[in-house]
Amino acid sequence: MHRFYVDGCSEADKCIRITGEDVNHILNVLRLGVNDEIMVSDGSSRDFLCRITECDSQYILSNIIDIYDNNSELPVDIYLFQGVPKGDKLETIIQKCVELGVHSIIPVMMERTIVKLDDKKQSKKLSRYQLISESAAKQSRRGIIPEVCEYMSMKEAILYAKEHMDIILFPYEFAEGMDESRKIIENIVSEVDKQRDDQEDKKTIGIFIGPEGGFADMEAKELQEIGAKTMSLGHRILRTETAGMTVMSILSFMLDK
């Protein structure tokens, strides 16, 4: 069923009003009309099954038939701190990591980042990245649209992670072997299971991924100083666009219930 996102939906509402670009998509691309059913998400993990009752070039009205809890979100909020890569690689990273359950993606300008962007270019790219996130969220039936945040410097990203993340991970070529990495994942699973049993607030996990050239020595040291856990992803060196997806795949598989 086709999914759309409308902020502020409430159980008290009898109908939901859809505006903006979705109107054209519903009418002229999907060719939906009165009496067709759609799914509307409020962006906070509730889904509203609706039936279209009125169509206009500026809005769509739909009556709420039923309300469901969306079960597609992970029991943790995962933030991907992605070293900005060359070309359009970040678009692929955003699309796939949204499908895998990431909560937010933060592009980070690291020491070995090759790309240089002024504020205007950053703003333009962020607008496109957010559209990619929304499209991937719709396709994978997410309860939220993950945010692609403003670009950060590495120092800003480290400070943000230190203040907001319960757990910080970073795949590193000089990390200890796979046994240690498995222990890290097992401990995360144990902590999240305890959180679920005790009905605590969601934990936050930050994942730092280096750009094409990897982390500079000082960046790795600074991450370790704030308690980030280095982990190995195997004996093969992965591209920057593969590493984040790999960690997301592991956590998604281990934490989803």
ChimeraX commands (.cxc) that place a marker at each C-alpha (Angstrom):
marker #1 position 0.00,0.00,0.00 radius 0.5
marker #1 position 1.26,3.48,-0.84 radius 0.5
marker #1 position 2.68,5.40,2.16 radius 0.5
marker #1 position 2.76,9.11,2.89 radius 0.5
marker #1 position 4.03,11.18,5.81 radius 0.5
marker #1 position 2.00,13.92,7.50 radius 0.5
marker #1 position 3.22,15.57,10.70 radius 0.5
marker #1 position 0.77,16.10,13.51 radius 0.5
marker #1 position -1.66,13.27,12.83 radius 0.5
marker #1 position -3.75,12.48,15.90 radius 0.5
marker #1 position -6.01,9.69,17.05 radius 0.5
marker #1 position -8.60,12.42,17.63 radius 0.5
marker #1 position -8.58,13.34,13.94 radius 0.5
marker #1 position -11.35,11.98,11.75 radius 0.5
marker #1 position -9.57,12.86,8.54 radius 0.5
marker #1 position -6.05,13.70,7.37 radius 0.5
marker #1 position -5.21,16.45,4.89 radius 0.5
marker #1 position -2.30,15.83,2.51 radius 0.5
marker #1 position -0.70,18.79,0.73 radius 0.5
marker #1 position 2.48,19.60,-1.17 radius 0.5
marker #1 position 4.23,17.45,-3.74 radius 0.5
marker #1 position 2.44,14.30,-2.57 radius 0.5
marker #1 position -0.81,15.61,-4.08 radius 0.5
marker #1 position 0.59,15.53,-7.60 radius 0.5
marker #1 position 2.14,12.12,-6.95 radius 0.5
marker #1 position -1.16,10.68,-5.71 radius 0.5
marker #1 position -3.28,12.10,-8.52 radius 0.5
marker #1 position -1.03,12.06,-11.57 radius 0.5
marker #1 position 1.57,9.36,-10.91 radius 0.5
marker #1 position -0.26,6.77,-8.81 radius 0.5
marker #1 position -3.65,7.66,-10.36 radius 0.5
marker #1 position -5.41,7.26,-7.03 radius 0.5
marker #1 position -8.80,8.79,-6.34 radius 0.5
marker #1 position -11.85,8.79,-4.10 radius 0.5
marker #1 position -12.35,5.50,-2.17 radius 0.5
marker #1 position -8.76,4.34,-2.72 radius 0.5
marker #1 position -6.92,3.38,0.48 radius 0.5
marker #1 position -3.53,4.77,1.52 radius 0.5
marker #1 position -1.28,4.51,4.57 radius 0.5
marker #1 position -0.28,7.74,6.33 radius 0.5
marker #1 position 2.50,7.87,8.92 radius 0.5
marker #1 position 2.80,10.61,11.52 radius 0.5
marker #1 position 6.59,10.35,11.46 radius 0.5
marker #1 position 6.76,8.94,14.98 radius 0.5
marker #1 position 5.95,5.27,14.40 radius 0.5
marker #1 position 2.16,5.37,14.09 radius 0.5
marker #1 position 0.40,4.38,10.88 radius 0.5
marker #1 position -3.08,5.54,9.85 radius 0.5
marker #1 position -5.01,3.46,7.34 radius 0.5
marker #1 position -7.07,5.97,5.37 radius 0.5
marker #1 position -9.61,6.11,2.55 radius 0.5
marker #1 position -9.49,9.07,0.17 radius 0.5
marker #1 position -12.70,11.09,0.33 radius 0.5
marker #1 position -11.87,14.26,-1.62 radius 0.5
marker #1 position -9.31,15.19,-4.28 radius 0.5
marker #1 position -8.22,18.66,-5.33 radius 0.5
marker #1 position -5.19,19.97,-7.17 radius 0.5
marker #1 position -3.96,21.49,-3.88 radius 0.5
marker #1 position -4.90,18.85,-1.31 radius 0.5
marker #1 position -6.17,15.34,-0.63 radius 0.5
marker #1 position -8.62,14.56,2.18 radius 0.5
marker #1 position -8.79,11.04,3.60 radius 0.5
marker #1 position -10.81,9.51,6.43 radius 0.5
marker #1 position -9.03,7.44,9.06 radius 0.5
marker #1 position -10.15,3.81,9.02 radius 0.5
marker #1 position -7.71,2.34,11.54 radius 0.5
marker #1 position -4.55,3.16,13.49 radius 0.5
marker #1 position -1.56,0.87,13.96 radius 0.5
marker #1 position 1.75,0.96,15.77 radius 0.5
marker #1 position 4.51,0.86,13.19 radius 0.5
marker #1 position 6.90,-2.00,14.02 radius 0.5
marker #1 position 9.57,-1.22,11.44 radius 0.5
marker #1 position 11.79,0.87,13.75 radius 0.5
marker #1 position 14.77,-0.57,15.59 radius 0.5
marker #1 position 14.82,-0.57,19.43 radius 0.5
marker #1 position 17.80,1.84,19.30 radius 0.5
marker #1 position 18.39,5.13,17.52 radius 0.5
marker #1 position 21.45,4.74,15.29 radius 0.5
marker #1 position 23.31,7.83,14.07 radius 0.5
marker #1 position 25.69,7.41,11.16 radius 0.5
marker #1 position 28.57,9.89,11.20 radius 0.5
marker #1 position 29.71,9.46,7.61 radius 0.5
marker #1 position 32.99,10.89,6.39 radius 0.5
marker #1 position 31.96,12.74,3.23 radius 0.5
marker #1 position 32.95,10.66,0.18 radius 0.5
marker #1 position 33.55,11.68,-3.42 radius 0.5
marker #1 position 30.90,11.84,-6.12 radius 0.5
marker #1 position 27.39,10.57,-5.46 radius 0.5
marker #1 position 28.41,7.83,-3.02 radius 0.5
marker #1 position 26.66,9.54,-0.13 radius 0.5
marker #1 position 23.34,9.23,-1.97 radius 0.5
marker #1 position 23.73,5.45,-2.05 radius 0.5
marker #1 position 24.81,5.37,1.59 radius 0.5
marker #1 position 21.73,7.34,2.65 radius 0.5
marker #1 position 19.33,5.21,0.62 radius 0.5
marker #1 position 20.64,1.87,1.85 radius 0.5
marker #1 position 21.17,2.86,5.48 radius 0.5
marker #1 position 17.62,4.26,5.68 radius 0.5
marker #1 position 16.37,0.91,4.40 radius 0.5
marker #1 position 18.44,-0.79,7.11 radius 0.5
marker #1 position 16.96,1.31,9.93 radius 0.5
marker #1 position 19.30,4.26,10.56 radius 0.5
marker #1 position 17.77,7.09,12.62 radius 0.5
marker #1 position 19.91,9.99,11.37 radius 0.5
marker #1 position 22.83,10.53,9.01 radius 0.5
marker #1 position 25.42,13.22,9.68 radius 0.5
marker #1 position 27.88,14.09,6.88 radius 0.5
marker #1 position 31.27,14.81,8.47 radius 0.5
marker #1 position 34.13,16.74,6.90 radius 0.5
marker #1 position 37.16,14.78,8.12 radius 0.5
marker #1 position 40.87,15.43,7.64 radius 0.5
marker #1 position 41.10,13.09,4.66 radius 0.5
marker #1 position 37.84,14.21,3.06 radius 0.5
marker #1 position 38.64,15.17,-0.52 radius 0.5
marker #1 position 35.39,16.99,-1.31 radius 0.5
marker #1 position 35.24,20.73,-0.59 radius 0.5
marker #1 position 31.80,22.35,-0.37 radius 0.5
marker #1 position 30.75,25.90,0.40 radius 0.5
marker #1 position 27.57,26.64,2.38 radius 0.5
marker #1 position 25.44,27.04,-0.74 radius 0.5
marker #1 position 26.49,23.68,-2.17 radius 0.5
marker #1 position 26.01,22.00,1.20 radius 0.5
marker #1 position 22.46,23.36,1.46 radius 0.5
marker #1 position 21.59,22.20,-2.05 radius 0.5
marker #1 position 22.97,18.73,-1.43 radius 0.5
marker #1 position 21.18,18.41,1.92 radius 0.5
marker #1 position 17.84,19.13,0.25 radius 0.5
marker #1 position 18.47,16.35,-2.26 radius 0.5
marker #1 position 19.71,13.97,0.45 radius 0.5
marker #1 position 16.53,14.50,2.48 radius 0.5
marker #1 position 14.39,13.63,-0.54 radius 0.5
marker #1 position 16.41,10.42,-0.98 radius 0.5
marker #1 position 15.85,9.59,2.69 radius 0.5
marker #1 position 12.10,10.17,2.36 radius 0.5
marker #1 position 11.87,8.00,-0.76 radius 0.5
marker #1 position 13.81,5.18,0.92 radius 0.5
marker #1 position 11.66,5.47,4.06 radius 0.5
marker #1 position 8.48,5.13,1.99 radius 0.5
marker #1 position 9.85,2.14,0.08 radius 0.5
marker #1 position 10.93,0.32,3.24 radius 0.5
marker #1 position 7.77,1.25,5.20 radius 0.5
marker #1 position 9.62,3.13,7.91 radius 0.5
marker #1 position 7.67,4.80,10.69 radius 0.5
marker #1 position 9.88,7.89,10.46 radius 0.5
marker #1 position 11.79,9.78,7.80 radius 0.5
marker #1 position 15.43,9.73,8.97 radius 0.5
marker #1 position 17.00,13.17,9.03 radius 0.5
marker #1 position 20.10,14.00,7.04 radius 0.5
marker #1 position 21.65,16.57,9.36 radius 0.5
marker #1 position 23.80,19.59,8.64 radius 0.5
marker #1 position 27.42,18.97,7.73 radius 0.5
marker #1 position 29.75,18.86,10.72 radius 0.5
marker #1 position 33.48,19.14,11.17 radius 0.5
marker #1 position 35.15,16.16,12.84 radius 0.5
marker #1 position 35.55,18.15,16.07 radius 0.5
marker #1 position 31.86,19.06,16.04 radius 0.5
marker #1 position 30.89,15.44,15.35 radius 0.5
marker #1 position 33.06,14.09,18.18 radius 0.5
marker #1 position 31.59,16.62,20.63 radius 0.5
marker #1 position 28.04,15.81,19.50 radius 0.5
marker #1 position 28.66,12.07,19.86 radius 0.5
marker #1 position 30.22,12.51,23.29 radius 0.5
marker #1 position 27.19,14.43,24.53 radius 0.5
marker #1 position 24.38,12.44,22.87 radius 0.5
marker #1 position 25.50,8.86,22.17 radius 0.5
marker #1 position 25.30,6.02,24.69 radius 0.5
marker #1 position 27.55,3.84,22.52 radius 0.5
marker #1 position 30.05,4.92,19.87 radius 0.5
marker #1 position 31.51,2.51,17.31 radius 0.5
marker #1 position 34.07,3.01,14.59 radius 0.5
marker #1 position 35.36,0.36,12.21 radius 0.5
marker #1 position 39.13,0.73,12.11 radius 0.5
marker #1 position 41.75,-1.16,10.16 radius 0.5
marker #1 position 43.96,-1.41,13.26 radius 0.5
marker #1 position 41.19,-2.78,15.51 radius 0.5
marker #1 position 41.58,-6.08,17.31 radius 0.5
marker #1 position 40.30,-9.27,15.68 radius 0.5
marker #1 position 36.80,-10.46,14.96 radius 0.5
marker #1 position 36.37,-12.12,18.36 radius 0.5
marker #1 position 36.60,-8.71,20.02 radius 0.5
marker #1 position 34.13,-7.25,17.50 radius 0.5
marker #1 position 31.67,-10.06,18.21 radius 0.5
marker #1 position 31.93,-9.33,21.94 radius 0.5
marker #1 position 31.14,-5.68,21.29 radius 0.5
marker #1 position 28.01,-6.60,19.32 radius 0.5
marker #1 position 26.95,-9.18,21.93 radius 0.5
marker #1 position 27.28,-6.58,24.69 radius 0.5
marker #1 position 25.17,-4.10,22.69 radius 0.5
marker #1 position 22.46,-6.73,22.18 radius 0.5
marker #1 position 22.50,-7.52,25.90 radius 0.5
marker #1 position 22.19,-3.84,26.85 radius 0.5
marker #1 position 19.34,-3.25,24.42 radius 0.5
marker #1 position 17.47,-6.36,25.62 radius 0.5
marker #1 position 17.79,-5.10,29.21 radius 0.5
marker #1 position 16.54,-1.69,28.14 radius 0.5
marker #1 position 13.49,-3.33,26.53 radius 0.5
marker #1 position 12.77,-5.44,29.62 radius 0.5
marker #1 position 13.04,-2.42,31.92 radius 0.5
marker #1 position 11.07,-0.21,29.47 radius 0.5
marker #1 position 13.85,2.37,29.46 radius 0.5
marker #1 position 14.21,5.05,26.81 radius 0.5
marker #1 position 15.87,4.01,23.57 radius 0.5
marker #1 position 19.64,3.88,23.60 radius 0.5
marker #1 position 21.59,5.86,21.03 radius 0.5
marker #1 position 24.41,4.38,18.99 radius 0.5
marker #1 position 26.82,6.46,16.93 radius 0.5
marker #1 position 28.77,4.88,14.06 radius 0.5
marker #1 position 31.77,6.75,12.66 radius 0.5
marker #1 position 32.85,5.86,9.12 radius 0.5
marker #1 position 35.94,7.39,7.56 radius 0.5
marker #1 position 36.10,8.81,4.02 radius 0.5
marker #1 position 38.06,7.15,1.19 radius 0.5
marker #1 position 41.40,7.72,2.92 radius 0.5
marker #1 position 40.21,6.44,6.26 radius 0.5
marker #1 position 40.66,8.10,9.65 radius 0.5
marker #1 position 43.67,10.25,10.36 radius 0.5
marker #1 position 45.66,9.02,13.37 radius 0.5
marker #1 position 44.58,11.97,15.51 radius 0.5
marker #1 position 40.90,11.41,14.64 radius 0.5
marker #1 position 41.12,7.77,15.72 radius 0.5
marker #1 position 42.86,8.82,18.93 radius 0.5
marker #1 position 40.21,11.44,19.72 radius 0.5
marker #1 position 37.41,8.92,19.16 radius 0.5
marker #1 position 39.10,6.45,21.50 radius 0.5
marker #1 position 39.50,9.19,24.11 radius 0.5
marker #1 position 35.72,9.68,24.29 radius 0.5
marker #1 position 35.16,5.94,24.73 radius 0.5
marker #1 position 34.44,4.90,21.15 radius 0.5
marker #1 position 34.90,1.20,20.54 radius 0.5
marker #1 position 37.08,0.20,17.61 radius 0.5
marker #1 position 35.84,-2.82,15.71 radius 0.5
marker #1 position 36.99,-4.94,12.83 radius 0.5
marker #1 position 34.73,-5.80,9.91 radius 0.5
marker #1 position 36.93,-8.66,8.75 radius 0.5
marker #1 position 40.21,-9.18,6.95 radius 0.5
marker #1 position 39.09,-7.28,3.88 radius 0.5
marker #1 position 39.34,-3.51,3.54 radius 0.5
marker #1 position 35.88,-2.16,2.74 radius 0.5
marker #1 position 35.08,0.97,0.76 radius 0.5
marker #1 position 33.59,3.87,2.70 radius 0.5
marker #1 position 30.20,3.30,1.05 radius 0.5
marker #1 position 30.26,-0.36,2.14 radius 0.5
marker #1 position 31.47,-0.02,5.73 radius 0.5
marker #1 position 28.48,1.87,7.13 radius 0.5
marker #1 position 26.02,-0.46,5.43 radius 0.5
marker #1 position 27.88,-3.43,6.89 radius 0.5
marker #1 position 27.65,-2.16,10.47 radius 0.5
marker #1 position 24.00,-1.23,9.94 radius 0.5
marker #1 position 23.26,-4.71,8.56 radius 0.5
marker #1 position 24.89,-6.38,11.56 radius 0.5
marker #1 position 23.04,-4.23,14.10 radius 0.5
marker #1 position 19.72,-4.44,12.27 radius 0.5
marker #1 position 19.91,-8.23,12.10 radius 0.5
marker #1 position 20.98,-8.63,15.73 radius 0.5
marker #1 position 18.62,-6.06,17.30 radius 0.5
marker #1 position 15.40,-6.44,15.31 radius 0.5
marker #1 position 12.70,-8.49,17.00 radius 0.5
marker link #1:1,2 radius 0.2
marker link #1:2,3 radius 0.2
marker link #1:3,4 radius 0.2
marker link #1:4,5 radius 0.2
marker link #1:5,6 radius 0.2
marker link #1:6,7 radius 0.2
marker link #1:7,8 radius 0.2
marker link #1:8,9 radius 0.2
marker link #1:9,10 radius 0.2
marker link #1:10,11 radius 0.2
marker link #1:11,12 radius 0.2
marker link #1:12,13 radius 0.2
marker link #1:13,14 radius 0.2
marker link #1:14,15 radius 0.2
marker link #1:15,16 radius 0.2
marker link #1:16,17 radius 0.2
marker link #1:17,18 radius 0.2
marker link #1:18,19 radius 0.2
marker link #1:19,20 radius 0.2
marker link #1:20,21 radius 0.2
marker link #1:21,22 radius 0.2
marker link #1:22,23 radius 0.2
marker link #1:23,24 radius 0.2
marker link #1:24,25 radius 0.2
marker link #1:25,26 radius 0.2
marker link #1:26,27 radius 0.2
marker link #1:27,28 radius 0.2
marker link #1:28,29 radius 0.2
marker link #1:29,30 radius 0.2
marker link #1:30,31 radius 0.2
marker link #1:31,32 radius 0.2
marker link #1:32,33 radius 0.2
marker link #1:33,34 radius 0.2
marker link #1:34,35 radius 0.2
marker link #1:35,36 radius 0.2
marker link #1:36,37 radius 0.2
marker link #1:37,38 radius 0.2
marker link #1:38,39 radius 0.2
marker link #1:39,40 radius 0.2
marker link #1:40,41 radius 0.2
marker link #1:41,42 radius 0.2
marker link #1:42,43 radius 0.2
marker link #1:43,44 radius 0.2
marker link #1:44,45 radius 0.2
marker link #1:45,46 radius 0.2
marker link #1:46,47 radius 0.2
marker link #1:47,48 radius 0.2
marker link #1:48,49 radius 0.2
marker link #1:49,50 radius 0.2
marker link #1:50,51 radius 0.2
marker link #1:51,52 radius 0.2
marker link #1:52,53 radius 0.2
marker link #1:53,54 radius 0.2
marker link #1:54,55 radius 0.2
marker link #1:55,56 radius 0.2
marker link #1:56,57 radius 0.2
marker link #1:57,58 radius 0.2
marker link #1:58,59 radius 0.2
marker link #1:59,60 radius 0.2
marker link #1:60,61 radius 0.2
marker link #1:61,62 radius 0.2
marker link #1:62,63 radius 0.2
marker link #1:63,64 radius 0.2
marker link #1:64,65 radius 0.2
marker link #1:65,66 radius 0.2
marker link #1:66,67 radius 0.2
marker link #1:67,68 radius 0.2
marker link #1:68,69 radius 0.2
marker link #1:69,70 radius 0.2
marker link #1:70,71 radius 0.2
marker link #1:71,72 radius 0.2
marker link #1:72,73 radius 0.2
marker link #1:73,74 radius 0.2
marker link #1:74,75 radius 0.2
marker link #1:75,76 radius 0.2
marker link #1:76,77 radius 0.2
marker link #1:77,78 radius 0.2
marker link #1:78,79 radius 0.2
marker link #1:79,80 radius 0.2
marker link #1:80,81 radius 0.2
marker link #1:81,82 radius 0.2
marker link #1:82,83 radius 0.2
marker link #1:83,84 radius 0.2
marker link #1:84,85 radius 0.2
marker link #1:85,86 radius 0.2
marker link #1:86,87 radius 0.2
marker link #1:87,88 radius 0.2
marker link #1:88,89 radius 0.2
marker link #1:89,90 radius 0.2
marker link #1:90,91 radius 0.2
marker link #1:91,92 radius 0.2
marker link #1:92,93 radius 0.2
marker link #1:93,94 radius 0.2
marker link #1:94,95 radius 0.2
marker link #1:95,96 radius 0.2
marker link #1:96,97 radius 0.2
marker link #1:97,98 radius 0.2
marker link #1:98,99 radius 0.2
marker link #1:99,100 radius 0.2
marker link #1:100,101 radius 0.2
marker link #1:101,102 radius 0.2
marker link #1:102,103 radius 0.2
marker link #1:103,104 radius 0.2
marker link #1:104,105 radius 0.2
marker link #1:105,106 radius 0.2
marker link #1:106,107 radius 0.2
marker link #1:107,108 radius 0.2
marker link #1:108,109 radius 0.2
marker link #1:109,110 radius 0.2
marker link #1:110,111 radius 0.2
marker link #1:111,112 radius 0.2
marker link #1:112,113 radius 0.2
marker link #1:113,114 radius 0.2
marker link #1:114,115 radius 0.2
marker link #1:115,116 radius 0.2
marker link #1:116,117 radius 0.2
marker link #1:117,118 radius 0.2
marker link #1:118,119 radius 0.2
marker link #1:119,120 radius 0.2
marker link #1:120,121 radius 0.2
marker link #1:121,122 radius 0.2
marker link #1:122,123 radius 0.2
marker link #1:123,124 radius 0.2
marker link #1:124,125 radius 0.2
marker link #1:125,126 radius 0.2
marker link #1:126,127 radius 0.2
marker link #1:127,128 radius 0.2
marker link #1:128,129 radius 0.2
marker link #1:129,130 radius 0.2
marker link #1:130,131 radius 0.2
marker link #1:131,132 radius 0.2
marker link #1:132,133 radius 0.2
marker link #1:133,134 radius 0.2
marker link #1:134,135 radius 0.2
marker link #1:135,136 radius 0.2
marker link #1:136,137 radius 0.2
marker link #1:137,138 radius 0.2
marker link #1:138,139 radius 0.2
marker link #1:139,140 radius 0.2
marker link #1:140,141 radius 0.2
marker link #1:141,142 radius 0.2
marker link #1:142,143 radius 0.2
marker link #1:143,144 radius 0.2
marker link #1:144,145 radius 0.2
marker link #1:145,146 radius 0.2
marker link #1:146,147 radius 0.2
marker link #1:147,148 radius 0.2
marker link #1:148,149 radius 0.2
marker link #1:149,150 radius 0.2
marker link #1:150,151 radius 0.2
marker link #1:151,152 radius 0.2
marker link #1:152,153 radius 0.2
marker link #1:153,154 radius 0.2
marker link #1:154,155 radius 0.2
marker link #1:155,156 radius 0.2
marker link #1:156,157 radius 0.2
marker link #1:157,158 radius 0.2
marker link #1:158,159 radius 0.2
marker link #1:159,160 radius 0.2
marker link #1:160,161 radius 0.2
marker link #1:161,162 radius 0.2
marker link #1:162,163 radius 0.2
marker link #1:163,164 radius 0.2
marker link #1:164,165 radius 0.2
marker link #1:165,166 radius 0.2
marker link #1:166,167 radius 0.2
marker link #1:167,168 radius 0.2
marker link #1:168,169 radius 0.2
marker link #1:169,170 radius 0.2
marker link #1:170,171 radius 0.2
marker link #1:171,172 radius 0.2
marker link #1:172,173 radius 0.2
marker link #1:173,174 radius 0.2
marker link #1:174,175 radius 0.2
marker link #1:175,176 radius 0.2
marker link #1:176,177 radius 0.2
marker link #1:177,178 radius 0.2
marker link #1:178,179 radius 0.2
marker link #1:179,180 radius 0.2
marker link #1:180,181 radius 0.2
marker link #1:181,182 radius 0.2
marker link #1:182,183 radius 0.2
marker link #1:183,184 radius 0.2
marker link #1:184,185 radius 0.2
marker link #1:185,186 radius 0.2
marker link #1:186,187 radius 0.2
marker link #1:187,188 radius 0.2
marker link #1:188,189 radius 0.2
marker link #1:189,190 radius 0.2
marker link #1:190,191 radius 0.2
marker link #1:191,192 radius 0.2
marker link #1:192,193 radius 0.2
marker link #1:193,194 radius 0.2
marker link #1:194,195 radius 0.2
marker link #1:195,196 radius 0.2
marker link #1:196,197 radius 0.2
marker link #1:197,198 radius 0.2
marker link #1:198,199 radius 0.2
marker link #1:199,200 radius 0.2
marker link #1:200,201 radius 0.2
marker link #1:201,202 radius 0.2
marker link #1:202,203 radius 0.2
marker link #1:203,204 radius 0.2
marker link #1:204,205 radius 0.2
marker link #1:205,206 radius 0.2
marker link #1:206,207 radius 0.2
marker link #1:207,208 radius 0.2
marker link #1:208,209 radius 0.2
marker link #1:209,210 radius 0.2
marker link #1:210,211 radius 0.2
marker link #1:211,212 radius 0.2
marker link #1:212,213 radius 0.2
marker link #1:213,214 radius 0.2
marker link #1:214,215 radius 0.2
marker link #1:215,216 radius 0.2
marker link #1:216,217 radius 0.2
marker link #1:217,218 radius 0.2
marker link #1:218,219 radius 0.2
marker link #1:219,220 radius 0.2
marker link #1:220,221 radius 0.2
marker link #1:221,222 radius 0.2
marker link #1:222,223 radius 0.2
marker link #1:223,224 radius 0.2
marker link #1:224,225 radius 0.2
marker link #1:225,226 radius 0.2
marker link #1:226,227 radius 0.2
marker link #1:227,228 radius 0.2
marker link #1:228,229 radius 0.2
marker link #1:229,230 radius 0.2
marker link #1:230,231 radius 0.2
marker link #1:231,232 radius 0.2
marker link #1:232,233 radius 0.2
marker link #1:233,234 radius 0.2
marker link #1:234,235 radius 0.2
marker link #1:235,236 radius 0.2
marker link #1:236,237 radius 0.2
marker link #1:237,238 radius 0.2
marker link #1:238,239 radius 0.2
marker link #1:239,240 radius 0.2
marker link #1:240,241 radius 0.2
marker link #1:241,242 radius 0.2
marker link #1:242,243 radius 0.2
marker link #1:243,244 radius 0.2
marker link #1:244,245 radius 0.2
marker link #1:245,246 radius 0.2
marker link #1:246,247 radius 0.2
marker link #1:247,248 radius 0.2
marker link #1:248,249 radius 0.2
marker link #1:249,250 radius 0.2
marker link #1:250,251 radius 0.2
marker link #1:251,252 radius 0.2
marker link #1:252,253 radius 0.2
marker link #1:253,254 radius 0.2
marker link #1:254,255 radius 0.2
marker link #1:255,256 radius 0.2
marker link #1:256,257 radius 0.2
view
